[in-house]
């Protein structure tokens, strides 16, 4: 995990979720991974879910962390858009 991902994961882990919601378990697992010293890498799907969950629960997360998550999402979208530009039919 990058430092930004760790910051977002710790903030998301402190949120309140409805009982039985899948995001609750994901957030708690990611927060636990963020506090460990051993390296942990996120899959692209986990990274996207972490960032979108941070935006979804933005009212419970500090504004600077939400801004960070939004910036990460934008950079990922720009990277995918740039990689997908090839010869069009």
VOPAGU-2260 file (C-alpha; in pm, 1 decimal, decimal comma):
REM VOPAGU-2260
SITE   aa  ch    i         X         Y         Z
SITE  UNK   A    0       0,0       0,0       0,0
SITE  UNK   A    1     114,1     350,1     -72,3
SITE  UNK   A    2     110,5     616,0     198,9
SITE  UNK   A    3    -200,4     771,4      43,6
SITE  UNK   A    4    -380,9     437,2      40,5
SITE  UNK   A    5    -286,2     379,2     404,5
SITE  UNK   A    6    -421,4     720,4     503,2
SITE  UNK   A    7    -748,1     656,5     320,4
SITE  UNK   A    8    -779,8     303,8     463,3
SITE  UNK   A    9    -728,4     423,7     822,0
SITE  UNK   A   10    -988,0     698,4     777,8
SITE  UNK   A   11   -1238,2     457,5     621,4
SITE  UNK   A   12   -1180,8     205,8     901,0
SITE  UNK   A   13   -1304,5     461,5    1153,8
SITE  UNK   A   14   -1641,3     505,8     978,6
SITE  UNK   A   15   -1972,3     368,1    1099,9
SITE  UNK   A   16   -2149,1     125,4     867,0
SITE  UNK   A   17   -2485,9     -42,7     866,6
SITE  UNK   A   18   -2483,9    -394,4    1013,6
SITE  UNK   A   19   -2396,0    -667,2     767,3
SITE  UNK   A   20   -2268,8    -429,9     498,4
SITE  UNK   A   21   -1983,2    -568,8     287,2
SITE  UNK   A   22   -1799,3    -236,7     290,5
SITE  UNK   A   23   -1768,4    -261,7     668,9
SITE  UNK   A   24   -1559,9    -578,2     651,1
SITE  UNK   A   25   -1353,1    -443,6     362,8
SITE  UNK   A   26   -1283,0    -118,1     547,4
SITE  UNK   A   27   -1182,4    -298,0     867,2
SITE  UNK   A   28    -954,4    -535,1     673,4
SITE  UNK   A   29    -788,3    -250,6     482,8
SITE  UNK   A   30    -740,9     -48,5     802,2
SITE  UNK   A   31    -573,5    -350,8     962,3
SITE  UNK   A   32    -344,3    -391,6     660,4
SITE  UNK   A   33    -256,3     -21,8     673,9
SITE  UNK   A   34    -130,1     -51,6    1031,7
SITE  UNK   A   35      95,7    -351,7     964,4
SITE  UNK   A   36     462,3    -297,3     894,0
SITE  UNK   A   37     487,8    -567,8     629,8
SITE  UNK   A   38     422,9    -462,0     272,2
SITE  UNK   A   39      76,8    -525,2     130,4
SITE  UNK   A   40     -17,2    -442,4    -225,7
SITE  UNK   A   41    -372,5    -377,1    -337,0
SITE  UNK   A   42    -518,4    -524,5    -651,7
SITE  UNK   A   43    -657,9    -268,2    -897,8
SITE  UNK   A   44   -1012,5    -365,9    -794,3
SITE  UNK   A   45    -933,8    -326,1    -423,2
SITE  UNK   A   46    -776,4      14,4    -486,9
SITE  UNK   A   47   -1080,1     132,5    -685,5
SITE  UNK   A   48   -1319,2       4,7    -416,1
SITE  UNK   A   49   -1116,0     173,7    -140,5
SITE  UNK   A   50   -1119,7     507,4    -321,3
SITE  UNK   A   51   -1488,0     496,8    -414,2
SITE  UNK   A   52   -1582,7     392,7     -60,2
SITE  UNK   A   53   -1390,8     691,9      76,0
SITE  UNK   A   54   -1588,5     921,7    -152,5
SITE  UNK   A   55   -1914,9     745,9     -65,7
SITE  UNK   A   56   -1859,4     785,1     311,4
SITE  UNK   A   57   -1713,6    1136,9     275,5
SITE  UNK   A   58   -1927,0    1285,0     553,0
SITE  UNK   A   59   -1752,6    1064,1     809,8
SITE  UNK   A   60   -1400,4    1117,8     674,5
SITE  UNK   A   61   -1186,6    1433,8     708,7
SITE  UNK   A   62   -1214,0    1660,6     404,4
SITE  UNK   A   63    -843,7    1641,9     319,4
SITE  UNK   A   64    -863,6    1261,2     300,2
SITE  UNK   A   65   -1168,2    1279,8      72,0
SITE  UNK   A   66    -982,9    1527,8    -150,5
SITE  UNK   A   67    -690,1    1286,4    -161,4
SITE  UNK   A   68    -918,7     996,6    -261,6
SITE  UNK   A   69   -1084,4    1205,6    -533,7
SITE  UNK   A   70    -743,7    1307,2    -671,3
SITE  UNK   A   71    -632,9     942,1    -677,2
SITE  UNK   A   72    -950,7     844,2    -863,0
SITE  UNK   A   73    -894,3    1121,6   -1117,4
SITE  UNK   A   74    -533,4    1017,2   -1176,0
SITE  UNK   A   75    -639,6     654,6   -1221,9
SITE  UNK   A   76    -908,9     759,1   -1469,8
SITE  UNK   A   77    -662,8     973,5   -1665,2
SITE  UNK   A   78    -411,0     690,0   -1671,6
SITE  UNK   A   79    -670,4     446,3   -1807,2
SITE  UNK   A   80    -796,6     697,7   -2060,6
SITE  UNK   A   81    -443,4     763,9   -2184,8
SITE  UNK   A   82    -361,7     392,7   -2206,3
SITE  UNK   A   83    -676,6     318,2   -2402,2
SITE  UNK   A   84    -606,7     566,1   -2680,4
SITE  UNK   A   85    -509,7     365,0   -2979,6
SITE  UNK   A   86    -619,9     343,4   -3336,9
SITE  UNK   A   87    -993,8     379,6   -3347,6
SITE  UNK   A   88   -1212,1     197,6   -3596,5
